[in-house]
Structure formats: C-alpha cells, structure tokens
Amino acid sequence: MNEDGERAGTESVPPSPPSGLRHSMRAFRHRNFTIFWLGALTSNTGTWLSNLTVPYVLYQLTGSAFWVGLVSLWQFLPGLFFGPLGGALADRHDRRRVLLATQTGMAVAAFLMWAFWASGLREPLALLALVGLGGLFHGLNLPSWQSFVSDLVPRDDLRSAVSLNSLQFNAARAVGPAIAGILLAALGPSWAFFLNGLSFFFVLAALTLISGTGDSGPAVSSSDGVTRQFTEALRYIRGRPGILVSLLVSVLVGVLGNPVFQLTVVFAESVFHTGAMGLGLLNAALGIGAVLTTPLVSGGFSGLSLSRMVRWGLVFYGVALIAFGAAPGYLFAMFSLVAVGGCFLAVISGVNTAVQLMVADRLRGRVMACRIMVTTASFPVGGLLQGHLTDWLGPRPTICGAGALMLLSSLLLICGFGRIRLNRLDDPHDTDDPAPAEQR
C-alpha cells in the first residue's frame, strides 16, 4: 500500500515548467533568428546615433523643447498613414523581400541626412523633412519586421523571440546613445549620421543570409484592396478584448511614458548642464534598464503571466517617471532612468507578445500594423504635448505629472471596465476561425 501510495503521490505532481536565463534565450537555438537578431542589433545601434543626434542638434539650433517634440511627429506620422499598406504588404508578400526593400529605403534616407549636414546646411525644417522620409519607410517596414519574427522560430519559442527582438532594440538604445555622446563631443553630428547610414548594411546582409522561410506572408487574395483588408482587421480587433487592451496600454505608454526619451535632451542641457556626453549616458541608462529586464520579459520566470508583468510594469513605470522628474541630482536621475527603461520594455514587450500570441496567423501582419499605427499616433501626440508643457511649466513638473497620470491609469486598468481588464492579455491564441469572436 505504501508503494502504491508513493507512486500515486509521485504521479500526481506535475513536472515544473522550464525556466531560467537559458530558457528565456531559447530562440537563439534557431539559425535564422540569430542572424536576424545580430544584424538588427548593429543596425539599430546606428539608428540610435541618429535618434539622439537629431533632437540634440535641433535643440541647439532652436532652444525649444517643442521642436524636440516635433521630431517624434515627423518620425512617426508617416507610419500612421502608411501603416495599412505596410500591413497588407506583410500579409500578401514574402516578408523578407519587403524588409529588404524598406531597409534599403531607410538607408538612403540616412545617407541623405548625412549629406545634408556634411554640406553645412542647418535648416531645422529640412532636417524634419528627412526624418519624415525615413519615417515613411519605417512605417512600411514595421508590420513586416514584427511579423517576420514569428516566421523565424516555432510557436513554442515565440515569446522568447519577441522579447529578444525587443532586447536588441533596447540594447541598441543603451549602446547607441553612449557612442553618440562621444561622437557629438569629439567629432560632431556628421559622423553620427554617417555611421547610421553604414549600419543598415548589416541588417541587409542578415536578410540576405536568411534562408528557408519561403513565402512568409500568409495567403491573402491580391484582388482585395488595401482598404478592404484593413477594414477586416479592424472588425477582427473589435471582437478581441485582449488585443483592445494591448492597444490601450500602448496609447498610455506613447502619450505619458515615451516622451521622456526625447526630453532627456532638455534635462541634460537645462537641468543638469552635462552636455553631449551626459546626454548620451542618460539615454544609455534607459537601454541598460531594458537589458537588465530581459530575463523577466522573455519567459525566464515561468510563473509570471503577461498580464501580471504589464500590470506591475505600468505601476513602477509611473513611480520611476516621478522619481526622474524630481531627481535631486544627475546620478539619481540616471538610476531612475534605468528603472524607466526596464518598465518600458516590460510593458511594451508584454503587450506586443500578447498580440502575437493571440492573433490569427492569417491576419497577423494587418493586426500588427494596427497596433503599430496606434503606437505611432500616440508617440508624437505625447511628444508634442509634453514638449509644449515643458516650455510652459518646465521639465520637472511635466515629467512628474506624466508619471502621476501613468500611475493612476494603471490602477484603473487593474480594476477594469467590463471587458477592458489587464488580465485579458492572457487570452488564448485564435485558431484562425474567420468568424468574429464572441464576448467572453
């Protein structure tokens, strides 16, 4: 009886799910993903040279935080208009080929920015126009980019792949600004713009080396127009509460949380008086926080659901923003930005992964385009609003106010409004049923 009882007791205990750092990095077991990740890391590091240099030189030329906010508008506004086309391209064509075309366009825009500055021209509106040209290709690029990640790994490793894709972006955010600070202080903006253009060759080489994905875009009739396909995606999203919640969280981050990435320019120049090097270190702190959070967001802790991760990420995001806005000194501000960067990755990666896991494969590109468009619209709105408030009230009250609103919004989402609750981020995968989902 004891033997039977012991056997029964042993069999009744389920095996522990895999966890730990090695498990969170499991997407690297796949050759195509590793090649893509390395190329993207190098290219995005170059992109962050430009992302820091443009607002820096604009603030030097104009002395206005509002102009810094305009960078976000011109960087993301084209993506808002071209998002439906980008989503249709991602679902109708081989995503690898789409990425080759869009990345080439972004490289051309980057080299034009370098040529403009190297020629001695210093016109703010022309700088913004070139930012907008890069933003146009970026808007076409993003739906295929985010959907392409799911083509490189099996579904069981998708959370790891999505999170590691966010990691390389944020690792680039840590390294790129630090290099930009050195370049701006020692050699000037021209070198930062030039190296950004060169960096695109790495991701283009990676896309060329990737093989075996085939026609990665799901079969969608080319006879359907872009408007009809996009309308189908909107109807689909309306019936999926989990995706709606992810869009709402993206808006909160865009309007309240993301502008701090641009306003570090104002804090470095007008609050802490640290110059280009100090600005680079502030932005590097944001990336370091994201890197430190990677094991958490990529599934290294098996008991942590996406909804719980986003819930606490939003709460601490608000607290960290208040701490940065009220920072008594530069060192305290740097540590606060480490927390901001970690919370940003936890929240954005969490909602992005949730959508990737929930959405039907046949609509993946278009739904990701909708999510990107919502984020794209909220980023410049937040940047312009907080840039204007910074000119009016000052940078400290603006960031502290944004943090307080973020904290209040997170508490309201935790309590929930009908279907709009953060726990909907854990909704299951749609098995490609074309009929609208019923309200659960």
Secondary structure, 3 states (H helix, E strand, C coil): CHHHHHHHHHHCCCCCCCCCHHHHCHHHHCHHHHHHHHHHHHHHHHHHHHHHHHHHHHHHHHCCHHHHHHHHHHHHHHHHHHHHHHHHHHHHCCHHHHHHHHHHHHHHHHHHHHHHHHCCCCCHHHHHHHHHHHHHHHHHHHHHHHHHHHHHCCHHHHHHHHHHHHHHHHHHHHHHHHHHHHHHHHCCHHHHHHHHHHHHHHHHHHHHHCCCCCCCCCCCCCCCCHHHHHHHHHHHHHCCHHHHHHHHHHHHHHHHHCCHHHHHHHHHHHHCCCHHHHHHHHHHHHHHHHHHHHHHHCCCCCCCCHHHHHHHHHHHHHHHHHHHHCCCCHHHHHHHHHHHHHHHHHHHHHHHHHHHHHCCHHHHHHHHHHHHHHHHHHHHHHHHHHHHHHHHHCHHHHHHHHHHHHHHHHHHHHHCECCECHHHHHCCCCCCCCCCCCCC
